[in-house]
Amino acid sequence: MPAHKILVVDDDLAVRTLMSEALKAERYQVTTTCDIFQAKAETRKSAPDLFVLDIQLPDDSGLNFCRELRKDQRTAKIPILFVTGKKKSVTDKVLGFKLGGDDYLIKPFEVPEFLARIEALLRRAKAADEPSEILQEGVLKLDLTAHQAYLKGKPLKLWPKEFTLLQAFLCNKNRLLNRQALYEAVWNDPGIEGSTRQVDFLVHRLRQKLGPLKDRIVPVRSLGYRFEGDK
């Protein structure tokens, strides 16, 4: 398995070197930069598996960079460990978490703790990427292993294509799915012109079986459907 790639962004040469050497000793692939400009260039070339990001940098704030990373689909889920020397800045810490940071470490730090936090973040990210065997939305639950749906704890009788359609909705809550995408997901086929009409029929049949949750599947005129999840 290839080593995880980590991008360290810190303008303190001594700290940057310490982190780099510690990570390389654990066989991580490490790239270091001293400012946001270089960090953006490195990220465009190849997105890392984890960012180690200082808050105060010479050309911009690490908080602003974090905000940009979370808006970019390519980097939205990459773990971010903030590292800062501002011991008493609770405001920065809270804001960092609100903007999408995953963990926070204050300088000076012990190398074992730094490495433990890196490992924990990578482990958490890996777990998040693995397909869940259970999908749940309120009183609705899908057991993907048993291929069984439950509504309010009671088995819901769905035909295989209805189950697959509901799975597609629950995996994409609050997102518009056009009819062509739904057809390909359910029938595993690009289909032919007019075949997406079958999607409308299947959605209608599924909504009838969802009872009190049927209105969660919202038709978007001329476009497709959206499953409205809990806010």
N, C-alpha and C positions, 0 to 999 in steps of 0.2 A: 504494500500500500504506500503511495507517494507521501512524503512528509508534508504536513500542513504548512501553508505559506502564511507568514505573518508580516505585516507592515508596521514598523515602529516609527512614529512621528513625534520627535522631541528635539528641541533646540539646545538642550544641555548635552554636550558631547560626552561627558563622563557617564551620565545616566544612560544615554543612548548606547554607549559601548557596553556598559554593564548588562543591559537588557539583551543586546544582540549576542554577546558571548554566552550568557546563560541559556538563551533559547537555542543557539547553535549546538551547545553541549548536549541538549536534549534531542538533537537531530531535526529541529524545525528548519524550514527554509526561511531566512530572514532578509528583509530589505529594510533599510533605514533611510529616513529623510529628516531634515531639520526644519522644514516649513510646509505649509499647506500646498503651495504651488507645486513643489516636487511630489508631494503625496498624491495630488490629483493626477499628475502625469503618470506615476507608477500604477495608479488604480486603473487608468484608461488602458494601459498596456496589458495588465493582468490583475484582475481583482483578487485580493488575498482571501484567506479563510478567516482571518481575524485582524482587526485593527487595534494597535496600542496607541492611544492618542492623548497627547498633552493638551491641557486646556489653553494655556497662554503660549502662543507662538508668534514669531516676529511679523508675519504677514496677515494673520487672521486668527480668529478664535477656533479652537478645536470644537467648540459647541456649534459654531456655524457650519463647520465641515460635517459634523454628525448630522445636522439637519439636512444637508444636501444628500448625504449618503442614504438617508432613510426615504428620500423622495425618489431616488433612482431605483428602478425595479431590479437592476443587476446587483445592487449592493444593499438593498433594503433589509435583508435578513442576516447580513454578515455581523458577527458579534463585535462589539466595541468595548474595550477596556479603557476607561479614562485614567490617566495618571497625572497627578498634579501636586505641586508643592504648597498649595494654599490650604493650610491645615484647618482653618476656621471658616472656610467658605461653604457654609451649608447651602446657600442660595445656588452656587454653581453645581453642587452635588445634586440637588433636587431638580434643577433645570436639565442637567445632563441625563438623568433618568427619564424625564418627561420628553426629551427630544429623541429618545430611543437608545441611549447608552445602556449597556448590559451590566457593567460593574464599575467600581471606582476604587482606586488605590492611591494613597497619599504618600508622597516622598518625605523622608527616606523610607524605604521599605526593605524587608528581608527577601532575598532571592527565592527561598523556598515558597514563601507566600505568593510571590509574583507568579512563579511557575504553576503553583496549585490553582490559582485563579484562571490562568490561561487554559490549563487542562480541563477545568470545570466548564468553562465557556464553550470550548470545542466539543466536549462531550454533550452538553445541552443542545448545541446546534445540530449535532449528528442525530440526536434523538428526535428533534423537531422535524428533520427531513425525512425520517423513516415513516412510511405510511401507517397511519393509525388503524388498528383493527376495529375500533369503535368510533362511529361518528354520532354526535348527539346535538340536538337543538331543542332545548326545553324538554317537553314530554315525548319528543320523537327521538328514537335511537336506532342506529343501524349497526348490526354486528356483521362486519364484512367477512369474518372467518366462517361464521355459520350461515351467512347469506340470509339473514332474518331481520326484519324490521319490527319495531315495537312502538306502539302508541299508548302512552299512559301505562306502560308496563305490560300491556297485552299484545300478543303477536298480531302483526298486521299482514294480512294475506296480499302479497304482491306477486305478480308475474315477473319473471326474470328481467324483462325490459323495463318494467315499472321500477324495479329495485335499482337497476343501473341508472335510470333517469334521476331518481331521488338521490342517489349517491353523487351524481354530477352536480346537482343543486347544492347539496350540503358541503361539497368540497369547494364551492364557489359562491358562498353566501354573500348577498348584497352586491353581486356582480351581474351585469347583463350578459346573458348567453344567447347568441343568435340561433336561429333554427338549424342552420347548417352545422354549427358546432355541436349542438345537441344530437343531431342525427348521427354524426360521425362518432360521438361518444357512446351512443346506445347501440347502434347497428355495426359499429366498427368498420364503416365503409363510407367513402365520399358521396355515395348516392348519385342520383341523376336528377335532372330538373323535375321539380314537382314532388320529389320524394320527401321533402321536408314537411309536407302536409301531414304525413304520418306522425310527426312530432306533435302537432296540435291535437290530434286524436289521443295520443298517448298521454299528453299533459292533462287533457280533460279527464281521462280515465283515472289518472293518479290523483288529481284534485278531489274527485269523488270519494276516494278511499281515505283521504287525509282528514276528513271530517272537520273539526274546529280549526285545523291548520291549513285548510285548502286555500284560504286567501293569502297565505304566505307566498304562494306562487303567483307572481304579478305579471300579467301580459304587458309588454311594452310595444305599443302599436307599430306595426311594420318592421319591427326589429327582432323581437324574441321574447325571452322571459327572464325574470329575476326572482330568486328566492330571498325573501326578506328575513334575515336572522335577527336574533335579539341584539339590541344596541348595547 
